[in-house]
Amino acid sequence: MALEIEAIIERICRGERSAYAEIVRHFQKPLFGFLGRMGLNQAVCEEIAQETFVRAWTNLGRYDPAISRFSTWIFGIAKNLALNELARIEKYPQCSETLPEVASERDDPQENLVHSRAMRKLKQALLMLSPSDRSLLALAYLEGVEMAELADMEGCSKGALKVRIHRAKRRLQALMEKEYG
Protein backbone atom coordinates (compact mmCIF):
# COMPACT_ATOMS: atom_id res chain seq x y z
CA MET A 1 0.00 0.00 0.00
CA ALA A 2 1.43 3.35 -1.05
CA LEU A 3 1.57 6.12 1.51
CA GLU A 4 -0.84 8.92 0.58
CA ILE A 5 1.43 11.85 1.50
CA GLU A 6 -0.90 14.59 0.30
CA ALA A 7 -3.78 13.15 2.36
CA ILE A 8 -1.54 12.98 5.44
CA ILE A 9 -0.33 16.55 4.90
CA GLU A 10 -3.96 17.69 4.61
CA ARG A 11 -4.75 15.98 7.92
CA ILE A 12 -1.76 17.72 9.52
CA CYS A 13 -2.87 21.10 8.14
CA ARG A 14 -6.33 20.51 9.63
CA GLY A 15 -4.68 20.18 13.02
CA GLU A 16 -4.08 16.42 13.27
CA ARG A 17 -0.44 16.76 14.21
CA SER A 18 -0.16 13.09 15.17
CA ALA A 19 -0.56 12.15 11.48
CA TYR A 20 3.09 13.15 11.00
CA ALA A 21 4.05 9.93 12.82
CA GLU A 22 2.88 8.01 9.72
CA ILE A 23 5.41 9.90 7.62
CA VAL A 24 8.16 9.22 10.14
CA ARG A 25 7.34 5.49 10.28
CA HIS A 26 7.27 5.25 6.49
CA PHE A 27 10.57 7.08 5.83
CA GLN A 28 12.61 6.19 8.92
CA LYS A 29 14.16 2.95 7.65
CA PRO A 30 14.91 4.21 4.10
CA LEU A 31 16.51 7.37 5.52
CA PHE A 32 18.68 5.34 7.92
CA GLY A 33 19.78 3.13 5.03
CA PHE A 34 20.60 6.10 2.82
CA LEU A 35 22.55 7.86 5.58
CA GLY A 36 24.46 4.66 6.37
CA ARG A 37 25.46 4.36 2.72
CA MET A 38 26.70 7.94 2.92
CA GLY A 39 29.33 6.66 5.37
CA LEU A 40 27.86 7.69 8.70
CA ASN A 41 27.66 5.50 11.79
CA GLN A 42 24.36 4.51 13.39
CA ALA A 43 24.35 7.22 16.06
CA VAL A 44 25.01 9.96 13.51
CA CYS A 45 22.41 8.44 11.15
CA GLU A 46 19.85 8.61 13.95
CA GLU A 47 20.72 12.24 14.72
CA ILE A 48 20.54 13.29 11.08
CA ALA A 49 17.33 11.37 10.47
CA GLN A 50 15.78 13.04 13.51
CA GLU A 51 16.93 16.47 12.31
CA THR A 52 15.58 15.66 8.84
CA PHE A 53 12.14 14.91 10.28
CA VAL A 54 12.23 18.06 12.42
CA ARG A 55 13.15 20.23 9.43
CA ALA A 56 10.55 18.56 7.24
CA TRP A 57 7.92 19.21 9.93
CA THR A 58 9.04 22.82 10.40
CA ASN A 59 9.03 23.48 6.64
CA LEU A 60 6.03 21.36 5.71
CA GLY A 61 4.27 24.47 4.39
CA ARG A 62 7.06 24.88 1.84
CA TYR A 63 6.65 21.42 0.36
CA ASP A 64 5.10 21.66 -3.11
CA PRO A 65 3.96 18.39 -4.71
CA ALA A 66 3.98 20.15 -8.08
CA ILE A 67 7.76 20.53 -7.81
CA SER A 68 8.78 17.11 -6.47
CA ARG A 69 7.60 14.01 -4.71
CA PHE A 70 7.67 14.14 -0.93
CA SER A 71 10.29 11.37 -0.85
CA THR A 72 12.60 13.45 -3.04
CA TRP A 73 12.06 16.49 -0.85
CA ILE A 74 12.78 14.67 2.43
CA PHE A 75 15.80 12.81 0.99
CA GLY A 76 17.10 16.19 -0.22
CA ILE A 77 16.97 17.50 3.34
CA ALA A 78 18.75 14.37 4.61
CA LYS A 79 21.35 14.59 1.86
CA ASN A 80 22.21 18.21 2.70
CA LEU A 81 22.51 17.41 6.41
CA ALA A 82 24.68 14.36 5.65
CA LEU A 83 26.97 16.34 3.35
CA ASN A 84 27.37 18.99 6.07
CA GLU A 85 28.24 16.29 8.61
CA LEU A 86 30.71 14.64 6.22
CA ALA A 87 32.37 18.01 5.60
CA ARG A 88 32.69 18.45 9.37
CA ILE A 89 34.20 14.98 9.69
CA GLU A 90 36.64 15.75 6.89
CA LYS A 91 37.66 18.95 8.68
CA TYR A 92 38.09 17.04 11.96
CA PRO A 93 39.42 13.59 10.92
CA GLN A 94 39.52 12.35 14.52
CA CYS A 95 35.72 12.07 14.14
CA SER A 96 35.97 9.69 11.17
CA GLU A 97 33.01 7.43 10.47
CA THR A 98 32.61 4.02 8.93
CA LEU A 99 29.78 2.38 7.08
CA PRO A 100 27.75 -0.02 9.18
CA GLU A 101 27.96 -3.72 8.48
CA VAL A 102 25.07 -5.28 6.62
CA ALA A 103 24.00 -8.75 7.66
CA SER A 104 23.78 -11.28 4.88
CA GLU A 105 20.76 -13.50 4.43
CA ARG A 106 22.48 -16.25 2.46
CA ASP A 107 22.18 -19.90 3.55
CA ASP A 108 25.61 -21.13 2.39
CA PRO A 109 28.38 -20.07 4.84
CA GLN A 110 30.99 -20.00 2.04
CA GLU A 111 28.75 -17.81 -0.11
CA ASN A 112 28.07 -15.69 2.97
CA LEU A 113 31.80 -15.15 3.51
CA VAL A 114 32.44 -14.23 -0.14
CA HIS A 115 29.50 -11.85 -0.16
CA SER A 116 30.57 -10.29 3.14
CA ARG A 117 34.11 -9.67 1.85
CA ALA A 118 32.80 -8.19 -1.40
CA MET A 119 30.44 -5.88 0.51
CA ARG A 120 33.25 -4.77 2.84
CA LYS A 121 35.44 -3.93 -0.18
CA LEU A 122 32.59 -2.04 -1.82
CA LYS A 123 31.91 -0.07 1.35
CA GLN A 124 35.57 0.82 1.71
CA ALA A 125 35.72 1.96 -1.91
CA LEU A 126 32.53 3.99 -1.45
CA LEU A 127 34.12 5.76 1.51
CA MET A 128 37.00 6.79 -0.75
CA LEU A 129 34.59 8.58 -3.09
CA SER A 130 33.64 12.17 -2.43
CA PRO A 131 30.49 12.62 -0.36
CA SER A 132 28.82 14.11 -3.42
CA ASP A 133 29.56 11.02 -5.53
CA ARG A 134 28.37 8.72 -2.71
CA SER A 135 25.17 10.70 -2.43
CA LEU A 136 24.48 10.52 -6.16
CA LEU A 137 25.03 6.78 -6.34
CA ALA A 138 23.00 6.07 -3.20
CA LEU A 139 20.04 8.21 -4.30
CA ALA A 140 20.03 6.99 -7.89
CA TYR A 141 20.64 3.28 -7.40
CA LEU A 142 19.77 2.41 -3.82
CA GLU A 143 16.92 4.76 -3.02
CA GLY A 144 15.48 4.78 -6.54
CA VAL A 145 15.06 8.54 -6.89
CA GLU A 146 14.04 9.26 -10.48
CA MET A 147 16.59 11.02 -12.68
CA ALA A 148 14.38 14.08 -13.27
CA GLU A 149 13.83 14.56 -9.54
CA LEU A 150 17.48 13.93 -8.72
CA ALA A 151 18.49 16.47 -11.38
CA ASP A 152 16.18 19.02 -9.73
CA MET A 153 17.62 18.17 -6.33
CA GLU A 154 21.16 18.63 -7.69
CA GLY A 155 20.29 21.77 -9.65
CA CYS A 156 21.37 20.43 -13.04
CA SER A 157 19.90 18.96 -16.22
CA LYS A 158 19.15 15.24 -16.56
CA GLY A 159 21.96 15.00 -19.13
CA ALA A 160 24.47 16.60 -16.76
CA LEU A 161 23.28 14.35 -13.96
CA LYS A 162 23.74 11.22 -16.07
CA VAL A 163 27.29 12.33 -16.84
CA ARG A 164 28.00 12.93 -13.14
CA ILE A 165 26.60 9.53 -12.19
CA HIS A 166 28.57 7.83 -14.96
CA ARG A 167 31.77 9.51 -13.75
CA ALA A 168 31.05 8.56 -10.15
CA LYS A 169 30.55 4.93 -11.20
CA ARG A 170 33.83 5.02 -13.15
CA ARG A 171 35.66 6.46 -10.11
CA LEU A 172 34.16 3.72 -7.92
CA GLN A 173 35.16 1.04 -10.42
CA ALA A 174 38.70 2.46 -10.65
CA LEU A 175 38.99 2.46 -6.86
CA MET A 176 37.79 -1.13 -6.67
CA GLU A 177 40.30 -2.22 -9.34
CA LYS A 178 43.16 -0.25 -7.77
CA GLU A 179 42.53 -1.35 -4.20
CA TYR A 180 41.33 -4.90 -4.79
CA GLY A 181 42.57 -5.69 -8.28
N, C-alpha and C positions, 0 to 999 in steps of 0.2 A: 504494500500500500504506500503510495507516494504521500509525502507530507504536503499538505495544502498550506504553504507559507502565507499566501495572501489572506486566507481565511483566518489564520492564527493572528496575523498582524491586525486585521480588523477587530478581532476579539480584544486584543491588547489595547487598541485605540478606544474601544468602548469601555475601557476600565478594568478588563479582566487580566490583570497583571500576571496572574499565575499561569496564563497560557504560554508565557515565554519559556516555562520549564520544558514544554514540548520541543521547542527549538533547540534548547540546550541538550536534551536527551538525544535528539536526532543527529546533531552535529558533533557531539563530544568525542566519540570514538574516531570519526574521520579526521577531526582536527588534531587529536593526539597523534594519530598515525602520520599525518603530514608533517607535523612539527618534529617528530622523531626522525623522519627521513631528512629533515633539514639539518640534523646533526646535534640536536639538543637532548639532554638527558631528561628522564621522566619528571623530575621536580620542576625543571625549567619549562617543560612542555605543559605541565599543569598550570603553572603561573601564567604563561602566555595564553593558554586556552581560556583561563578565567578572565584575563584582561580583554581578550577578544570578545567574549560574551558581554562583558561590562560595556565595552565601547560600542558594540552592536546595539545593545539596549539603549544606551545614551543617545545614539545617533539614529535610532530606528526611523525617526521622521524624515531622515535624509535618504533612506533607501527608496530607490525608484525601480520598480519591476520593468519599466519600459527601457531602462538602460542595461540592466543585467539581472541574471537570476540571483536569488538570495544566496545560494551556495557560493557563487563567484564573489559576491560582495563580502561575505563573512570570511572566506578564504583569503581575500585580498587584505583584510584587516590583520588576519593571523600572519600572513606572509610579511607584511611591513613590520610587525612587532618582532617576528623571528629574525628578519634581516638586521634590525636594530640591535637585537641581543647578540647576534653573531658578530656584528661590527664591534660591540663592546668586548666580546670574548677575544677577538683578534687584537684589540688594543691592549688587553690585559691577559696575556697567554696563560698565566697561572690559573685562570678560570676555564681552561679548555674543557670541551665537552666531547662525549663520544656517542655514537648511535647506539640505541638499545638493541639487545639481542632479540631475535625473533625466533620463537620456538617452531620447530618443524613438525609437521603432522604426518610424516612418512612412516610406513610400517617397517621397512628394511633398515636395520641399524647402519649397514654400510652405505646405503643410499642417503641416509640421514646425515652421516658424517661428511660425505662428499658435498651434499647440499649446504650443510652448515659452513664448511670451509669456503665454498664459492660465495655464499652470502656475506661472510666476514670480509673476504677480499673486495667484494662489490661495495660494501659499506665503507671500507677504508679508502677505496678509490673515490667514492662519492664525497668523502670528507676532504679530499685533496682538491676538489672542484671549488670554484668560487661559490659563495652563498647564492648568488644570482642564478648561476647555472643549476645548482641543486634545486632551487625553487622552481625553475622552469621545468625541469625533468619530472619533479614530483607532482606538480600541478597537471602537467600534460599527460603523463603516463600512469601515474598512480592514483590521482584523484579524479581523473577523467574530465577536467575542465575543457570545454570546447575551445577550439582555436580562436574563434571570433571573440569570445569572452576573455580569453587569456590575453589576446592582443589588446583589447580595451584596458585590461588590468595593467598591462605593461606599457601602455601608451604608445603602441606602434601598430603598423599594418600587419595583416595576417602573413603576408609574404616575408616581411622582416622578422616576424616571430618564428616562422618556419626555418629561416636561415639561422637564427640564434639557437633554436633547439637542435638543429642539425650540427652546428658547431659544438654545442655542449655535449652531444652524444659522441662526436669525434674525439673531443678532449677526454671524455670518460674512457672511451675505447683505448686511446693512446696511453692513458694512465694504467689501465688494466694490463696492457701488453708490456709496458715498461716495467711495472712493478712485479708482475706475476707471469710474464712471458708466456 
